Amino acid sequence: MGTRKNDILQGTLVLLVLKTLASGRKMHGYAITSHIQRISENLLRVEEGSLYPALHRMEQDGWLRAEWGQTEKNRDARFYSLTAKGRKQLAQEQESWSRLTEGVARVLRGPLEVE
Amino acid sequence: MAWFGRLWNVLRPSRLQRDLNRELSFHVLERTEELEAGGMNPEEAARMAQLQLGNYPLQVERTRDMDIQQGLEATLRNLRHAVRALAKAPGFTATVVATLALGIGANSAVFSAIYAVLLRPLPFPNADRLVTLSQLNPKMREPFVAPARLADWNRLNTTFQAITGYYSEDESELSGELPERLTRALVARRFLEVWGVAPQLGRDFTPLEEHFGGPPAVIISDRFWRRRFNADPNVIGKTLRFGTSRSGPQLVPIVGVMPASFQFPLREVDLWSPSPDDAFFAHGRELTWYSGVGRLKTGVTLAQARSNLAAVQAELGREFPKTDAQLSVEIEPLKDATIGAVRGSLWILFGSVSLLLLIACTNVAALLLSRAAARQQEISVRFSLGASRSSVVGHLLAEVFILAVSGAAVGLLLAGAAAAVFRSLAKDLPRIQEIALDWRIVFYSLACALIATLVCGLLPAIRGTRNALADSARGTRTTVSGGNRTQFVLTGVQVALAVTLLSGAGLLIRSLQQLGRVSPGFETEHILTFQVSNAWGETADMKAVVRRVHRILDTLQALPGVEAAATTYDLPGVPSDYQVELKADQGRAETEPKVIAEGRTVSPSYFAALGIPLLAGETCREEAGIYTMMVNRAFANAYFAGSSPVGHHLSQPDNLYIPSSVVRGVVGDARETGLDREPVPTVYWCFSPGQPGTRYLARTHGDPRSMSETIRRAVHQIEPLRSVYDVAPLADQISDAYSENRLRTILLAFFASAAILLACVGLYGTISYAVNLRKREVGLRLALGAMRSQVVRHFLTQGLLVSALGCLAGIAMALAFTRVLAGMLYGVSANDPATLAGVAIVVLSVSFLASLLPAVRAARLEPIEVLRDE
């Protein structure tokens, strides 16, 4: 595999999944990976090994709702959608994310101080 | 119920596994297709897709762990939340825990009794194979078996491993300063073999010891071993001293000690000694000595054993037509024979405590409904935050579960205390000392708690969340909840169940009252009863026995404070049966019905001592060469209607010991066979009985108890080698005979009062809740000029209506169910209108009080404050 791959930082996967589902569409796990990859223009790649545990954890926390359904190709797949609680969680995570990136950015921009 | 689903996952991971496999294989499939579309060959694509997903089984495992861990976490979280929420409402928590503790505690206590007495096997190996055997004579109730016949049964049958027999008597042990009364069982061969129990120390009897004239030997009970020998391990070989004045003391060595669990045939048995069946006096086939017990062979059914022994007895009947032709064999499981009539009582008590538990659950359900209604806003908020309905229900159920488990814990403490009360109240019940709390009872209580959780919790939780769901959708808060009606229904059910219980208790109490009012036909106060030890062996010389009895009676009569003294085999008023068939020597045609009567043997002084009046003829005396008897009025009326029985001769065709006797007089009817039974035709043979088991009666001037020491000393002076025991007033003896009756009544009354109390708490809670809900409306009405009395009347009517409907339903149920009490009632019918009316009045008046308090509180509302609050 020649493309450079950017593993997703631990913890941001949840945010990405929540954001992906925020459109209100019901999506299965595969669609979620492809969506994240496509929107990020292949900058981000979901490590498939951690996606499903994360999805299940989020479901248990009540952020996602899961149900079995059929794809266009008539295959059985598990479709996830956002609950009201998940929507609230998304808002929180988004905020803490921007605070984190802002903080990191300021540190990176700031002068080098020597004590 | 999310937590339940997760619990299911933990227990049965396969469903989850299948779902996960499906989900992941879908992913792999999609990825493979994408890679193929990108130009990869199918095999390579499949491999790559798999690789990208990572270690597949690990994946499955991690995801599943996530689920399970989540489930446990959620359950713990629910429980933690529940504890916190309950701590915030201590009054509610205390009420619910107390209610459940009462319900579960009472239930566990009665269950522990049922388990110990009815369900647990008797404490012998393979106890289900043990049976009692008795011989039945169509003419006479005489279950005891002759040694020769018992040996025949044992030899000829094919269904028993072994058959043996025993009888018991009281013995005086003479090592100490005063003779000590011991209870001795005399046992036939094979006794320990039948029980399958070996001595914990020492050995069984040797065949030599079981022969007549063989070396003496005795096996002692654990109880006696601890009491007398302080559990000395070197007790084997020590001797006990027995003997009567005639033959002088005899030293008997101890050869064995039985384990503590072996208490047969009596709980208080001290000794076992061999009863030699080859003694010259043991050969007669008409002897009635042994109670028979046998152990069935493995796999033999009761029916097989019965038909086998019936065949054996038929054969004996052909061989010995004179003595055996009329006899049949009755076989009964030993457990049934041991438990006897207690079974019915215990199941009735269990039924009542189950009703009580149901009332407690109903009460808690109503309380939870109010709580759920009060928390509707909180629940709505949870919903709007995205909680699923199942998680909210799980949360509410966690609360109930904690309440139920706490209730069960407190209930177990109650049950432990109750078991002690039980043992002391009912010390005469069979197996009562086996009642104990063990893990089965704890398990049972927990099961009760679990059922209580579901019964009490599910309805309010589902209802509560349904209302809240609707509310959160509407975004408003209801002021009058639909749960209100459910609560009234639940309250009505409680009242109905309580009325059913109270009706049962009322009937039993009325029976006991009636029994107390019965005029027994003889004196019960001022009579002291006791026994003087003697052995069956002494009855070989009946003349000496009679002389001894006379000497004791004379001594008693000479004591200041004693007005009369008598002997009898059976205490009057204590249930007993000894039905005999008699033949009148003349004056009755053969075609007339058989003369069946209760037969009792008494000293001539009996009638004077007990104050039974002489109606005709004269009181019998012991006359040389003639046997005399008395009959009661019922006997004279039934069999000699119109003519006097005095002077007639009556004989008992099969009894060799009592020849034809002449009737000397007629006495008044007395309830000899039990206070609760009408006097039956009775004959009294007049000769001073002196066999083991004879009761002495002394009519005292003052309190009979105060005479017991004097009497004991006086008897000791003339009979220094015999012990005096079982000293008690006749009234106590009779009352002890009805202790099961009383216990049943006390317990049922207690459960019924608890039920009424719970129902009242329920009614009070429901009306208070209704008042709370309608505070605003009441305030408005008052502001608009409604009278306070109208408000009171409104809520009071509501409460009374519910309890009146409950009463009606309860009385209908009582009419259907009190029939099970029919055999236990005395002097009232199972649907006695007075009792039912009394119950209704009691219940309606207490529910009046329970509704009055909240109704008055509603009327005291200050309209201005209520309206300002809103």
Contacts between the chains, C-beta under 8 A, distances in Angstrom:
chain1	res1	chain2	res2	distance
A	28	B	26	7.0
A	28	B	27	8.0
A	29	B	23	6.7
A	29	B	26	7.9
A	29	B	27	5.6
A	30	B	26	6.9
A	30	B	27	4.9
A	30	B	30	4.3
A	30	B	31	6.9
A	47	B	54	7.7
A	48	B	27	7.0
A	48	B	31	7.9
A	48	B	52	5.5
A	48	B	53	4.8
A	48	B	54	6.5
A	49	B	53	6.5
A	49	B	54	3.3
A	49	B	55	7.3
A	49	B	58	7.9
A	49	B	59	6.0
A	52	B	20	7.6
A	52	B	23	6.9
A	52	B	24	6.6
A	52	B	27	7.9
A	52	B	59	6.5
A	52	B	63	5.0
A	53	B	59	7.7
A	53	B	62	4.8
A	53	B	63	4.8
A	53	B	66	5.0
A	56	B	63	5.2
A	56	B	66	4.9
A	56	B	67	5.8
A	56	B	70	7.7
A	57	B	66	5.1
A	57	B	70	6.6
A	60	B	66	7.2
A	60	B	67	6.7
A	60	B	70	3.7
A	60	B	71	7.5
A	60	B	74	7.1
A	61	B	70	7.7
A	62	B	386	5.9
A	62	B	387	6.4
A	62	B	388	6.7
A	62	B	391	6.9
A	63	B	386	8.0
A	75	B	26	6.0
A	75	B	29	7.0
A	75	B	30	8.0
A	76	B	22	6.3
A	76	B	26	6.7
A	77	B	23	7.3
A	77	B	26	4.9
A	78	B	19	7.7
A	78	B	22	7.6
A	78	B	23	4.7
A	78	B	26	7.6
A	83	B	386	4.4
A	84	B	384	7.1
A	84	B	385	6.7
A	84	B	386	3.7
A	85	B	385	5.7
A	85	B	386	3.0
A	85	B	387	7.1
A	86	B	386	7.0
A	87	B	386	7.8
A	88	B	385	7.2
A	88	B	386	7.3
